[in-house]
Amino acid sequence: MNEERFDAIIVGGGLAGSTAAYVLAREGLEVLLIERGNYAGSKNMTGGRLYAHSLEKIIPNFAAEAPVERRVVRERISMMTQNDAITMDYHSPRLAETGSDSYVVLRGKFDRWLFDKAEEAGAIATAGIKADQLIVENNRVTGVICGGEEMKADVVILADGANSLLAEKAGLRKRVQPSQVAVGVKETYGLPAKVIEDRFGLSSDEGAAWLFAGSPSNGLVGGGFLYTNKESLSLGLVLGLQHIGESSKTIEDMMVDFANHAEIAPFIKDGKLLERSGHIVPEAGLSMVSTLYGDGFLICGDAAGFCLNIGYMVRGMDLAITSGELAAKTVLEAKEKGDFSSASLQSYKRMLDQSFILKDLSVYKNFPAFMENPRIFKQYPAMLSNIMADLFVIDGTPAVPLRKKAMKHLKAVGLMNLAKDGLKGVKSV
Ligand SMILES: Cc1cc2nc3c(=O)[nH]c(=O)nc-3n(C[C@H](O)[C@H](O)[C@H](O)COP(=O)(O)OP(=O)(O)OC[C@H]3O[C@@H](n4cnc5c(N)ncnc54)[C@H](O)[C@@H]3O)c2cc1C
């Protein structure tokens, strides 16, 4: 076997891995970045909106050169039943201010750009190569094996995504459970930019993010999303994996019904289906964050469980970028000390504790359990749509006081249930 030696080997050319490689290479370390896809991003997908704050700190004004699709200035959230939709629409320039701006991205383009940035900074960035196994000697990770070839380093950063099979295979992390992840599916519809802007009430380069709860997930824990790209729309579902087998509809049927819903169909009308994709989402929050470091290795991004699904937003990309950055900073410190032991690398945990990553995951730690409540996805959308119908549908029958009308629908769900769920919901956020 041939053997090559690096300061750091990074497995995974997604956002976490490429960020780590970029930060390390910029400081002059010998870095190998390995991506199994034919190009970075070819295996990755997201809804998806990137909150810019994380990358902005590493590459100031990155959006001016990166292939971002649109800057989000409009947020919509809808509760849906089979025929109805109740929508909240928030349109504000505050969403676009530097520091709190966010961008819709397509990973096939965006990840490739970041991977190339790592290469430009001096990393050896190779796509089309899979790391098959970690090399573990005397309980210490010392490298990776790719296609029979051994590559060694002082430290290995695992940024290989939600499944992180390498860590699992080496016994460094427990197997991901179906209750901890959701499956995400997405269809991309091509449309002229002007049509998108007219349909969503946007001007050029402005974008919208729209999330849906209720009928799209067919009563399962989950929801739908619609994001505006430059010349396409990303429409998809995120569905808790654990109960998918119990669903009365296949995921494909759910997608068809979602796309044909009266609220959605006019937005994607005449759109050309360009792409279908699927991916898992780690969404158990803080409870699925396990091993983060050990002798000779660090874990970041989805591989570490750093993803937040809090119903009205999914955030994984900004967590991936900052955790990649902090992993790189830990390696820089360790390099100075000449110590890559677990004791030295534990400063990664300290940095994460001080960052928004573990703080946010901690604030929302009860949210995944709250979402396990089926009433959120079935009864509450129906209750709201019945109340709206009572408010707005006038058919000549004599009026009934609003409180009486509303009470009928509230009682159908159960006042105790409403009180309990309301309290739990407030506590979980
Ligand atoms: C449907 C859906 C919607 C989402 N919406 C949003 C959103 O709107 N906003 C948001 O912030 N987040 C969103 N997320 C989450 C976000 O996409 C992830 O958190 C983010 O992609 C994590 O980045 P990562 O770099 O850690 O992992 P990944 O993007 O999964 O990258 C891992 C990389 O490692 C490579 N790899 C794996 N194994 C190996 C190996 N053995 N050898 C070499 N390479 C390997 C993979 O090919 C991949 O390129 C969404 C996710 C899904 C699925």
PDBQT file of the ligand as one rigid body, heavy atoms in Angstrom, charges set to zero:
ROOT
HETATM    1  C1  LIG A 501     -35.090  18.279   2.296  1.00  0.00    +0.000 C 
HETATM    2  C2  LIG A 501     -34.110  19.053   3.099  1.00  0.00    +0.000 A 
HETATM    3  C3  LIG A 501     -34.358  20.393   3.351  1.00  0.00    +0.000 A 
HETATM    4  C4  LIG A 501     -33.435  21.136   4.098  1.00  0.00    +0.000 A 
HETATM    5  N1  LIG A 501     -33.636  22.477   4.215  1.00  0.00    +0.000 NA
HETATM    6  C5  LIG A 501     -32.689  23.246   4.819  1.00  0.00    +0.000 A 
HETATM    7  C6  LIG A 501     -32.781  24.658   4.785  1.00  0.00    +0.000 A 
HETATM    8  O1  LIG A 501     -33.680  25.242   4.180  1.00  0.00    +0.000 OA
HETATM    9  N2  LIG A 501     -31.812  25.369   5.429  1.00  0.00    +0.000 N 
HETATM   10  C7  LIG A 501     -30.762  24.772   6.070  1.00  0.00    +0.000 A 
HETATM   11  O2  LIG A 501     -29.901  25.473   6.633  1.00  0.00    +0.000 OA
HETATM   12  N3  LIG A 501     -30.637  23.422   6.091  1.00  0.00    +0.000 NA
HETATM   13  C8  LIG A 501     -31.561  22.649   5.461  1.00  0.00    +0.000 A 
HETATM   14  N4  LIG A 501     -31.407  21.291   5.417  1.00  0.00    +0.000 N 
HETATM   15  C9  LIG A 501     -30.273  20.666   6.152  1.00  0.00    +0.000 C 
HETATM   16  C10 LIG A 501     -28.959  20.870   5.414  1.00  0.00    +0.000 C 
HETATM   17  O3  LIG A 501     -29.088  20.545   4.064  1.00  0.00    +0.000 OA
HETATM   18  C11 LIG A 501     -27.871  20.006   6.067  1.00  0.00    +0.000 C 
HETATM   19  O4  LIG A 501     -27.861  20.262   7.448  1.00  0.00    +0.000 OA
HETATM   20  C12 LIG A 501     -26.490  20.311   5.470  1.00  0.00    +0.000 C 
HETATM   21  O5  LIG A 501     -26.465  19.903   4.144  1.00  0.00    +0.000 OA
HETATM   22  C13 LIG A 501     -25.380  19.607   6.231  1.00  0.00    +0.000 C 
HETATM   23  O6  LIG A 501     -24.152  19.816   5.578  1.00  0.00    +0.000 OA
HETATM   24  P1  LIG A 501     -22.928  18.818   5.801  1.00  0.00    +0.000 P 
HETATM   25  O7  LIG A 501     -21.790  19.392   5.067  1.00  0.00    +0.000 OA
HETATM   26  O8  LIG A 501     -22.790  18.526   7.235  1.00  0.00    +0.000 OA
HETATM   27  O9  LIG A 501     -23.409  17.443   5.171  1.00  0.00    +0.000 OA
HETATM   28  P2  LIG A 501     -23.729  17.073   3.663  1.00  0.00    +0.000 P 
HETATM   29  O10 LIG A 501     -24.260  18.237   2.937  1.00  0.00    +0.000 OA
HETATM   30  O11 LIG A 501     -24.575  15.846   3.719  1.00  0.00    +0.000 OA
HETATM   31  O12 LIG A 501     -22.302  16.710   3.063  1.00  0.00    +0.000 OA
HETATM   32  C14 LIG A 501     -21.651  15.519   3.353  1.00  0.00    +0.000 C 
HETATM   33  C15 LIG A 501     -20.715  15.214   2.222  1.00  0.00    +0.000 C 
HETATM   34  O13 LIG A 501     -19.920  14.072   2.542  1.00  0.00    +0.000 OA
HETATM   35  C16 LIG A 501     -19.803  13.261   1.378  1.00  0.00    +0.000 C 
HETATM   36  N5  LIG A 501     -19.456  11.912   1.858  1.00  0.00    +0.000 N 
HETATM   37  C17 LIG A 501     -20.222  11.084   2.623  1.00  0.00    +0.000 A 
HETATM   38  N6  LIG A 501     -19.568   9.948   2.887  1.00  0.00    +0.000 NA
HETATM   39  C18 LIG A 501     -18.364  10.060   2.275  1.00  0.00    +0.000 A 
HETATM   40  C19 LIG A 501     -17.239   9.181   2.167  1.00  0.00    +0.000 A 
HETATM   41  N7  LIG A 501     -17.226   8.001   2.797  1.00  0.00    +0.000 N 
HETATM   42  N8  LIG A 501     -16.168   9.595   1.450  1.00  0.00    +0.000 NA
HETATM   43  C20 LIG A 501     -16.170  10.822   0.829  1.00  0.00    +0.000 A 
HETATM   44  N9  LIG A 501     -17.212  11.667   0.885  1.00  0.00    +0.000 NA
HETATM   45  C21 LIG A 501     -18.287  11.303   1.608  1.00  0.00    +0.000 A 
HETATM   46  C22 LIG A 501     -21.149  13.401   0.709  1.00  0.00    +0.000 C 
HETATM   47  O14 LIG A 501     -21.132  13.021  -0.642  1.00  0.00    +0.000 OA
HETATM   48  C23 LIG A 501     -21.456  14.875   0.929  1.00  0.00    +0.000 C 
HETATM   49  O15 LIG A 501     -20.933  15.680  -0.093  1.00  0.00    +0.000 OA
HETATM   50  C24 LIG A 501     -32.298  20.510   4.656  1.00  0.00    +0.000 A 
HETATM   51  C25 LIG A 501     -32.042  19.158   4.404  1.00  0.00    +0.000 A 
HETATM   52  C26 LIG A 501     -32.926  18.444   3.609  1.00  0.00    +0.000 A 
HETATM   53  C27 LIG A 501     -32.592  17.011   3.289  1.00  0.00    +0.000 C 
ENDROOT
TORSDOF 0
